[in-house]
């Protein structure tokens, strides 16, 4: 279930360095089969990961998921528990390869249909 009131212009305020202009400061989003950002397949835990905006930075944290989260660097998957990322950082979450920006845009797209 989605429960936030973000708009596309707020997402575009995230720069390529992962900084945020303040519109999302303090917000936390859960990625999973039962989260703000829905990914619905068996490789994703109910509450798989958390995206949190802290002091203008984006923190990605694994929530004890079965399949973990990974940063993709130089075509290698590096497992992480908690890391600060850029919005354009490629990650693996379950079987999904995407960027943090992709996840946030998915949140916006689904919310638009709920209106």
BELQUINOR-V927612 format. One line per field, one symbol per residue. burial: 1 if it has 9 or more other ideal C-beta (glycine too) atoms within 8 Angstrom, else 0. Layout:
burial = ???
This chain:
burial = 0101010001101100010100011010111110111110000110111111100111111110101011110000000100101111111111010111101111110110000
